[in-house]
Amino acid sequence: QVQLVESGGGLVQPGGSLRLSCTTSENIVNLNSMGWYRQASGKERLPIASVSVRGLIDYFESAKDGRIFISRDVAKKTVYLQINSLKPEYTAVYYCNARVLRTDSWGLGTQVTVSS
């Protein structure tokens, strides 16, 4: 299992921005992909965005409003999720995911609360 540690969550006012970070114990180029998911209270965990070993990025349905951007720093073994113009409905636990072949590893998550 790949070790993943998320950070950067917190309480943010509507309209604000956050950058979440996920640092892995493994060299990113040894992973098939890394990505972010979010899970609101009482709801299922949904994918947001992912980046492949080759740097190809996919944005899923929950990220197609132009507010969310994923990036990575291979040297720092870190993947980032930039979220702009936050809305209350973005309140959730954000999880980092790493995939090696068919095996998924997860971080413990970081809470993002959007509220005034």
OpenMM code with the backbone's topology and positions (N, CA, C; nanometers):
from openmm import Vec3, app, unit

residues = "GLN VAL GLN LEU VAL GLU SER GLY GLY GLY LEU VAL GLN PRO GLY GLY SER LEU ARG LEU SER CYS THR THR SER GLU ASN ILE VAL ASN LEU ASN SER MET GLY TRP TYR ARG GLN ALA SER GLY LYS GLU ARG LEU PRO ILE ALA SER VAL SER VAL ARG GLY LEU ILE ASP TYR PHE GLU SER ALA LYS ASP GLY ARG ILE PHE ILE SER ARG ASP VAL ALA LYS LYS THR VAL TYR LEU GLN ILE ASN SER LEU LYS PRO GLU TYR THR ALA VAL TYR TYR CYS ASN ALA ARG VAL LEU ARG THR ASP SER TRP GLY LEU GLY THR GLN VAL THR VAL SER SER".split()
positions = [
    Vec3(0.0830, -0.1196, 0.0000),
    Vec3(0.0000, 0.0000, 0.0000),
    Vec3(0.0868, 0.1250, 0.0000),
    Vec3(0.0428, 0.2204, -0.0776),
    Vec3(0.1122, 0.3483, -0.0850),
    Vec3(0.0624, 0.4374, 0.0279),
    Vec3(0.1532, 0.5020, 0.0966),
    Vec3(0.1159, 0.5950, 0.2027),
    Vec3(0.0881, 0.7319, 0.1419),
    Vec3(-0.0247, 0.7893, 0.1815),
    Vec3(-0.0660, 0.9196, 0.1292),
    Vec3(-0.1047, 1.0096, 0.2447),
    Vec3(-0.0599, 1.1330, 0.2421),
    Vec3(-0.0932, 1.2283, 0.3469),
    Vec3(-0.1462, 1.3562, 0.2827),
    Vec3(-0.2726, 1.3872, 0.3150),
    Vec3(-0.3347, 1.5088, 0.2636),
    Vec3(-0.3176, 1.6238, 0.3618),
    Vec3(-0.3198, 1.7438, 0.3092),
    Vec3(-0.3166, 1.8628, 0.3936),
    Vec3(-0.3776, 1.9787, 0.3161),
    Vec3(-0.4073, 2.0863, 0.3884),
    Vec3(-0.4555, 2.2071, 0.3230),
    Vec3(-0.6028, 2.2362, 0.3407),
    Vec3(-0.6743, 2.1454, 0.4054),
    Vec3(-0.8161, 2.1697, 0.4274),
    Vec3(-0.8389, 2.2714, 0.5383),
    Vec3(-0.9654, 2.3047, 0.5600),
    Vec3(-0.9984, 2.3983, 0.6649),
    Vec3(-1.1314, 2.4664, 0.6402),
    Vec3(-1.1560, 2.5718, 0.7150),
    Vec3(-1.2785, 2.6507, 0.7021),
    Vec3(-1.2511, 2.7689, 0.6092),
    Vec3(-1.3324, 2.7805, 0.5078),
    Vec3(-1.3141, 2.8866, 0.4086),
    Vec3(-1.4485, 2.9543, 0.3837),
    Vec3(-1.4451, 3.0823, 0.3627),
    Vec3(-1.5684, 3.1543, 0.3299),
    Vec3(-1.6063, 3.1305, 0.1838),
    Vec3(-1.7324, 3.1361, 0.1542),
    Vec3(-1.7750, 3.1240, 0.0135),
    Vec3(-1.7017, 3.2248, -0.0739),
    Vec3(-1.6597, 3.1780, -0.1890),
    Vec3(-1.5836, 3.2639, -0.2793),
    Vec3(-1.4338, 3.2550, -0.2602),
    Vec3(-1.3909, 3.1935, -0.1518),
    Vec3(-1.2482, 3.1806, -0.1251),
    Vec3(-1.1856, 3.0678, -0.2050),
    Vec3(-1.0556, 3.0471, -0.1821),
    Vec3(-0.9803, 2.9441, -0.2539),
    Vec3(-0.8995, 2.8603, -0.1561),
    Vec3(-0.8698, 2.7392, -0.1998),
    Vec3(-0.7861, 2.6491, -0.1217),
    Vec3(-0.6951, 2.5727, -0.2161),
    Vec3(-0.5788, 2.5342, -0.1648),
    Vec3(-0.4965, 2.4393, -0.2371),
    Vec3(-0.4684, 2.3216, -0.1444),
    Vec3(-0.5183, 2.2062, -0.1839),
    Vec3(-0.4944, 2.0838, -0.1091),
    Vec3(-0.3681, 2.0171, -0.1626),
    Vec3(-0.2964, 1.9528, -0.0715),
    Vec3(-0.1745, 1.8816, -0.1094),
    Vec3(-0.1846, 1.7360, -0.0672),
    Vec3(-0.1254, 1.6503, -0.1457),
    Vec3(-0.1177, 1.5078, -0.1128),
    Vec3(0.0247, 1.4619, -0.1409),
    Vec3(0.0926, 1.4202, -0.0370),
    Vec3(0.2297, 1.3738, -0.0511),
    Vec3(0.2330, 1.2228, -0.0354),
    Vec3(0.3045, 1.1570, -0.1242),
    Vec3(0.3113, 1.0114, -0.1246),
    Vec3(0.4472, 0.9612, -0.0800),
    Vec3(0.4475, 0.8382, -0.0296),
    Vec3(0.5717, 0.7757, 0.0124),
    Vec3(0.6477, 0.7185, -0.1069),
    Vec3(0.5785, 0.7079, -0.2202),
    Vec3(0.6373, 0.6465, -0.3382),
    Vec3(0.6771, 0.7519, -0.4417),
    Vec3(0.7651, 0.7111, -0.5310),
    Vec3(0.7968, 0.7954, -0.6451),
    Vec3(0.6746, 0.7984, -0.7362),
    Vec3(0.6273, 0.9173, -0.7699),
    Vec3(0.5039, 0.9307, -0.8471),
    Vec3(0.5108, 0.8546, -0.9788),
    Vec3(0.6275, 0.8460, -1.0383),
    Vec3(0.6380, 0.7789, -1.1684),
    Vec3(0.6225, 0.6274, -1.1559),
    Vec3(0.6187, 0.5769, -1.0327),
    Vec3(0.5933, 0.4343, -1.0111),
    Vec3(0.4449, 0.4047, -0.9929),
    Vec3(0.3620, 0.5085, -0.9940),
    Vec3(0.2187, 0.4925, -0.9753),
    Vec3(0.1473, 0.5096, -1.1087),
    Vec3(0.0419, 0.4330, -1.1302),
    Vec3(-0.0336, 0.4480, -1.2540),
    Vec3(-0.1042, 0.5839, -1.2595),
    Vec3(-0.1533, 0.6254, -1.1447),
    Vec3(-0.2206, 0.7550, -1.1386),
    Vec3(-0.2351, 0.7999, -0.9934),
    Vec3(-0.2579, 0.9291, -0.9786),
    Vec3(-0.2968, 0.9859, -0.8498),
    Vec3(-0.4141, 1.0782, -0.8756),
    Vec3(-0.4984, 1.0900, -0.7741),
    Vec3(-0.6151, 1.1741, -0.7943),
    Vec3(-0.6798, 1.2160, -0.6648),
    Vec3(-0.7882, 1.2906, -0.6816),
    Vec3(-0.8637, 1.3411, -0.5673),
    Vec3(-1.0100, 1.3009, -0.5798),
    Vec3(-1.0677, 1.2717, -0.4626),
    Vec3(-1.2093, 1.2418, -0.4503),
    Vec3(-1.2652, 1.3297, -0.3391),
    Vec3(-1.3947, 1.3457, -0.3398),
    Vec3(-1.4577, 1.4116, -0.2251),
    Vec3(-1.5827, 1.3359, -0.1839),
    Vec3(-1.6086, 1.3450, -0.0533),
    Vec3(-1.7237, 1.2755, 0.0039),
    Vec3(-1.7931, 1.3680, 0.1012),
    Vec3(-1.9124, 1.4120, 0.0628),
    Vec3(-1.9937, 1.4936, 0.1521),
    Vec3(-2.0609, 1.4030, 0.2543),
    Vec3(-2.1005, 1.4615, 0.3650),
    Vec3(-2.1607, 1.3839, 0.4726),
    Vec3(-2.2835, 1.3086, 0.4228),
    Vec3(-2.2847, 1.1787, 0.4446),
    Vec3(-2.3979, 1.0958, 0.4068),
    Vec3(-2.4071, 1.0624, 0.2594),
    Vec3(-2.3041, 1.0979, 0.1838),
    Vec3(-2.3074, 1.0725, 0.0397),
    Vec3(-2.1897, 0.9867, -0.0030),
    Vec3(-2.1940, 0.9408, -0.1259),
    Vec3(-2.0878, 0.8553, -0.1742),
    Vec3(-1.9631, 0.9367, -0.2103),
    Vec3(-1.8510, 0.8645, -0.2149),
    Vec3(-1.7258, 0.9273, -0.2526),
    Vec3(-1.7204, 0.9402, -0.4053),
    Vec3(-1.6939, 1.0600, -0.4526),
    Vec3(-1.6968, 1.0863, -0.5960),
    Vec3(-1.5603, 1.1342, -0.6456),
    Vec3(-1.5207, 1.0924, -0.7642),
    Vec3(-1.3926, 1.1386, -0.8186),
    Vec3(-1.4000, 1.2847, -0.8625),
    Vec3(-1.2888, 1.3541, -0.8479),
    Vec3(-1.2810, 1.4940, -0.8906),
    Vec3(-1.1880, 1.5062, -1.0106),
    Vec3(-1.0648, 1.4614, -0.9926),
    Vec3(-0.9649, 1.4747, -1.0983),
    Vec3(-0.8527, 1.3754, -1.0735),
    Vec3(-0.7824, 1.3405, -1.1802),
    Vec3(-0.6686, 1.2503, -1.1672),
    Vec3(-0.5604, 1.2904, -1.2665),
    Vec3(-0.4379, 1.2477, -1.2354),
    Vec3(-0.3255, 1.2697, -1.3261),
    Vec3(-0.2511, 1.1386, -1.3406),
    Vec3(-0.2254, 1.1001, -1.4636),
    Vec3(-0.1612, 0.9716, -1.4892),
    Vec3(-0.0101, 0.9823, -1.4734),
    Vec3(0.0558, 0.8671, -1.4793),
    Vec3(0.2014, 0.8631, -1.4674),
    Vec3(0.2661, 0.9486, -1.5758),
    Vec3(0.1994, 0.9620, -1.6905),
    Vec3(0.2539, 1.0427, -1.7994),
    Vec3(0.2140, 1.1891, -1.7897),
    Vec3(0.1379, 1.2231, -1.6853),
    Vec3(0.0975, 1.3615, -1.6689),
    Vec3(-0.0327, 1.3985, -1.7369),
    Vec3(-0.1041, 1.3003, -1.7874),
    Vec3(-0.2331, 1.3283, -1.8508),
    Vec3(-0.3385, 1.3502, -1.7429),
    Vec3(-0.4188, 1.4521, -1.7602),
    Vec3(-0.5162, 1.4914, -1.6583),
    Vec3(-0.6574, 1.4612, -1.7049),
    Vec3(-0.7348, 1.4093, -1.6136),
    Vec3(-0.8783, 1.3883, -1.6348),
    Vec3(-0.9550, 1.4643, -1.5281),
    Vec3(-1.0583, 1.5363, -1.5709),
    Vec3(-1.1504, 1.5992, -1.4783),
    Vec3(-1.2839, 1.5279, -1.4891),
    Vec3(-1.3417, 1.4952, -1.3746),
    Vec3(-1.4681, 1.4249, -1.3718),
    Vec3(-1.5825, 1.5236, -1.3549),
    Vec3(-1.7017, 1.4701, -1.3530),
    Vec3(-1.8218, 1.5536, -1.3570),
    Vec3(-1.8217, 1.6612, -1.2501),
    Vec3(-1.7775, 1.6269, -1.1287),
    Vec3(-1.7821, 1.7220, -1.0173),
    Vec3(-1.6798, 1.8337, -1.0298),
    Vec3(-1.5955, 1.8301, -1.1327),
    Vec3(-1.4910, 1.9314, -1.1478),
    Vec3(-1.5015, 2.0071, -1.2783),
    Vec3(-1.6124, 1.9925, -1.3490),
    Vec3(-1.6210, 2.0511, -1.4817),
    Vec3(-1.6861, 2.1886, -1.4845),
    Vec3(-1.6834, 2.2580, -1.3704),
    Vec3(-1.7364, 2.3943, -1.3709),
    Vec3(-1.6253, 2.4985, -1.3750),
    Vec3(-1.5016, 2.4528, -1.3972),
    Vec3(-1.3909, 2.5451, -1.4164),
    Vec3(-1.3303, 2.6017, -1.2898),
    Vec3(-1.3686, 2.5470, -1.1741),
    Vec3(-1.3177, 2.6002, -1.0477),
    Vec3(-1.2023, 2.5180, -0.9923),
    Vec3(-1.1795, 2.3999, -1.0475),
    Vec3(-1.0887, 2.3037, -0.9865),
    Vec3(-0.9764, 2.2677, -1.0841),
    Vec3(-0.8526, 2.2617, -1.0297),
    Vec3(-0.7374, 2.2290, -1.1119),
    Vec3(-0.6449, 2.1357, -1.0350),
    Vec3(-0.5999, 2.0311, -1.1015),
    Vec3(-0.5066, 1.9371, -1.0419),
    Vec3(-0.3698, 1.9576, -1.1039),
    Vec3(-0.2674, 1.9405, -1.0222),
    Vec3(-0.1304, 1.9508, -1.0712),
    Vec3(-0.0417, 1.8629, -0.9860),
    Vec3(0.0838, 1.8471, -1.0276),
    Vec3(0.1734, 1.7638, -0.9488),
    Vec3(0.3148, 1.8182, -0.9557),
    Vec3(0.3919, 1.7799, -0.8544),
    Vec3(0.5351, 1.8096, -0.8494),
    Vec3(0.6033, 1.6764, -0.8252),
    Vec3(0.6595, 1.6198, -0.9297),
    Vec3(0.7179, 1.4861, -0.9197),
    Vec3(0.8329, 1.4834, -0.8198),
    Vec3(0.9156, 1.5860, -0.8194),
    Vec3(1.0306, 1.5898, -0.7286),
    Vec3(0.9864, 1.5905, -0.5828),
    Vec3(0.8735, 1.6551, -0.5561),
    Vec3(0.8231, 1.6624, -0.4187),
    Vec3(0.7271, 1.5487, -0.3872),
    Vec3(0.7023, 1.4599, -0.4827),
    Vec3(0.6102, 1.3475, -0.4644),
    Vec3(0.4731, 1.3978, -0.4180),
    Vec3(0.4285, 1.5047, -0.4749),
    Vec3(0.3078, 1.5714, -0.4267),
    Vec3(0.2140, 1.6035, -0.5420),
    Vec3(0.0856, 1.5816, -0.5161),
    Vec3(-0.0196, 1.6204, -0.6082),
    Vec3(-0.1038, 1.7272, -0.5397),
    Vec3(-0.1454, 1.8261, -0.6161),
    Vec3(-0.2201, 1.9381, -0.5610),
    Vec3(-0.3601, 1.9441, -0.6222),
    Vec3(-0.4513, 2.0020, -0.5458),
    Vec3(-0.5846, 2.0307, -0.5971),
    Vec3(-0.6174, 2.1748, -0.5608),
    Vec3(-0.6235, 2.2579, -0.6603),
    Vec3(-0.6591, 2.3978, -0.6415),
    Vec3(-0.8085, 2.4146, -0.6631),
    Vec3(-0.8765, 2.4722, -0.5655),
    Vec3(-1.0202, 2.4927, -0.5761),
    Vec3(-1.0468, 2.6423, -0.5582),
    Vec3(-1.1059, 2.7023, -0.6582),
    Vec3(-1.1347, 2.8460, -0.6560),
    Vec3(-1.2844, 2.8714, -0.6438),
    Vec3(-1.3167, 2.9928, -0.6005),
    Vec3(-1.4575, 3.0344, -0.5899),
    Vec3(-1.5407, 2.9282, -0.5188),
    Vec3(-1.4965, 2.8919, -0.4008),
    Vec3(-1.5615, 2.7839, -0.3262),
    Vec3(-1.7072, 2.8157, -0.2963),
    Vec3(-1.7886, 2.7119, -0.3055),
    Vec3(-1.9309, 2.7218, -0.2733),
    Vec3(-1.9615, 2.6309, -0.1544),
    Vec3(-2.0665, 2.6598, -0.0780),
    Vec3(-2.0995, 2.5744, 0.0371),
    Vec3(-2.1147, 2.4271, 0.0002),
    Vec3(-2.1624, 2.4005, -0.1195),
    Vec3(-2.1812, 2.2603, -0.1590),
    Vec3(-2.0499, 2.1872, -0.1820),
    Vec3(-1.9380, 2.2563, -0.1730),
    Vec3(-1.8070, 2.1908, -0.1825),
    Vec3(-1.7614, 2.1365, -0.0468),
    Vec3(-1.8402, 2.1633, 0.0572),
    Vec3(-1.8068, 2.1113, 0.1895),
    Vec3(-1.8054, 1.9595, 0.1858),
    Vec3(-1.6915, 1.9022, 0.2243),
    Vec3(-1.6755, 1.7571, 0.2166),
    Vec3(-1.5389, 1.7196, 0.2731),
    Vec3(-1.5186, 1.5903, 0.2873),
    Vec3(-1.3840, 1.5390, 0.3136),
    Vec3(-1.3215, 1.5080, 0.1784),
    Vec3(-1.2022, 1.5564, 0.1569),
    Vec3(-1.1315, 1.5366, 0.0308),
    Vec3(-1.0235, 1.4308, 0.0522),
    Vec3(-1.0284, 1.3298, -0.0332),
    Vec3(-0.9368, 1.2162, -0.0207),
    Vec3(-0.8420, 1.2107, -0.1397),
    Vec3(-0.7194, 1.1762, -0.1094),
    Vec3(-0.6204, 1.1519, -0.2134),
    Vec3(-0.6188, 1.0026, -0.2457),
    Vec3(-0.6005, 0.9714, -0.3712),
    Vec3(-0.5988, 0.8325, -0.4176),
    Vec3(-0.4745, 0.8084, -0.5015),
    Vec3(-0.4176, 0.6890, -0.4848),
    Vec3(-0.3085, 0.6450, -0.5716),
    Vec3(-0.3433, 0.5064, -0.6238),
    Vec3(-0.3179, 0.4858, -0.7496),
    Vec3(-0.3508, 0.3566, -0.8103),
    Vec3(-0.2259, 0.2937, -0.8709),
    Vec3(-0.2050, 0.1666, -0.8347),
    Vec3(-0.0987, 0.0864, -0.8943),
    Vec3(-0.1647, -0.0393, -0.9483),
    Vec3(-0.1667, -0.0511, -1.0784),
    Vec3(-0.2411, -0.1578, -1.1469),
    Vec3(-0.3863, -0.1490, -1.1004),
    Vec3(-0.4374, -0.2483, -1.0313),
    Vec3(-0.5766, -0.2434, -0.9876),
    Vec3(-0.5922, -0.2169, -0.8391),
    Vec3(-0.4846, -0.1785, -0.7746),
    Vec3(-0.4879, -0.1558, -0.6304),
    Vec3(-0.4937, -0.0066, -0.6008),
    Vec3(-0.5928, 0.0308, -0.5199),
    Vec3(-0.6096, 0.1703, -0.4772),
    Vec3(-0.5598, 0.1882, -0.3347),
    Vec3(-0.4913, 0.2988, -0.3121),
    Vec3(-0.4536, 0.3401, -0.1777),
    Vec3(-0.5182, 0.4749, -0.1513),
    Vec3(-0.5518, 0.4979, -0.0242),
    Vec3(-0.6223, 0.6196, 0.0134),
    Vec3(-0.5534, 0.6880, 0.1302),
    Vec3(-0.5596, 0.8208, 0.1291),
    Vec3(-0.5205, 0.8946, 0.2469),
    Vec3(-0.6364, 0.8989, 0.3456),
    Vec3(-0.6124, 0.9605, 0.4598),
    Vec3(-0.7155, 0.9697, 0.5632),
    Vec3(-0.8156, 1.0803, 0.5352),
    Vec3(-0.7829, 1.1676, 0.4410),
    Vec3(-0.8746, 1.2746, 0.4038),
    Vec3(-0.8467, 1.4039, 0.4778),
    Vec3(-0.8910, 1.5125, 0.4168),
    Vec3(-0.8805, 1.6443, 0.4796),
    Vec3(-1.0152, 1.7144, 0.4639),
    Vec3(-1.0636, 1.7690, 0.5733),
    Vec3(-1.1963, 1.8301, 0.5746),
    Vec3(-1.1905, 1.9710, 0.5163),
    Vec3(-1.2808, 1.9973, 0.4251),
    Vec3(-1.2998, 2.1323, 0.3715),
    Vec3(-1.4413, 2.1768, 0.4060),
    Vec3(-1.4520, 2.2882, 0.4754),
    Vec3(-1.5826, 2.3421, 0.5120),
    Vec3(-1.5948, 2.4825, 0.4550),
    Vec3(-1.6979, 2.5022, 0.3748),
    Vec3(-1.7208, 2.6319, 0.3126),
    Vec3(-1.8419, 2.6952, 0.3794),
    Vec3(-1.8166, 2.7987, 0.4564),
    Vec3(-1.9244, 2.8595, 0.5327),
    Vec3(-1.8864, 3.0017, 0.5706),
    Vec3(-1.9876, 3.0854, 0.5807),
    Vec3(-1.9639, 3.2223, 0.6263),
    Vec3(-1.9924, 3.2330, 0.7759),
] * unit.nanometer
topology = app.Topology()
chain = topology.addChain("A")
for resn in residues:
    res = topology.addResidue(resn, chain)
    for name in ("N", "CA", "C"):
        topology.addAtom(name, app.Element.getBySymbol(name[0]), res)
